[in-house]
Amino acid sequence: MYVVMVYDLEADRTQKALKLGRRYLTHVQNSVLEGEISEGDLATLKNEVDDLLNSGESTIIYELSSDTLLNRTVYGVDPTEDQRFL
């Protein structure tokens, strides 16, 4: 499954969300991560995100059943390109 995760945390806590998200996804822009993830890892990520959030903070996870359903256009350097060759 392909996932896009967007988070909005207090400025001093954004690194916590980034660190969490990078365990499962690729960091593509400020507060945005994306990539392929198993259903089991997605369930774990959702639980960890829920535990991380404080009052007034939010995270949105968009789930697509396949990356073929996603029309993704990048202008400039694509941050996910480095991940494909590791």
N, C-alpha and C positions, 0 to 999 in steps of 0.2 A: 504494500500500500504506500502511496505517496502522501506526504504530510507537509504542510506549511504551518509553522508556529510563530506567532507574533506575541510579544510580551510588552507590558507597560508596568514597570515597577518604579519605586522611588529610586532616584538617581544613584544613591549610594548602595543600592541592592541589585542593580542591573547585572553586575558580574556574576552573581549567584545564579540568575536565570540563564545567562550565557553559558556558564560552566555546565549546568545541568543539561541544557539543550544540546551542547556539543558532544555529549556522550552518545547521542542517538542520531543527530542531524548535522547538516553543514551550515555554518554561519554565512549568510549571504549579504546581509546589510545590517545596519543598526537595528537591534531588537527583532530581527527576522532570521529564522532558520528554516531549512527545508531538506527533504530527501526521502529515500526509501526507508521503511521501517516495518518490522514484523508486527503482527497484532499483539503478541505478548509484550514486546518492548514498548509499543504504544500504550498499552494498559499501565505498564510500570511508569512511563513518562507522565501520564495523566495523574497518577497518584502522587508522584513526586512534585509535580507542579502544584497540585492542590495543597500539599503540605507546605510548600514554599511561600505561598501568597499571604500577604498581610492585608488588613482591611484597606479598601480603596485601590488595590492593585488588581491587574487582570492579565490573563493570557488567553489567546484564541488559538485553537488548533483546527485547521482546515484539513479534512481527510478526503482523499480521492482514491477510488478503488484501483486506479491505474495511472501511471504517469502519461499514458497515451491520451487520457482525457484532458490533459493539461496543455493549454497553449501558452508556452513560456517564451517571451521575447526579452533578450538582454541587450541593452545598449551600452557599449563600453566593455570592460573586462568582466567576464563571467567568473565569480568566485568559486563556483562549483567545479570548474575545469581542473583545478589542482587536485581535487578529491578523486577524480575519475582515474588518475594515473598512479595512485599510490598502491 
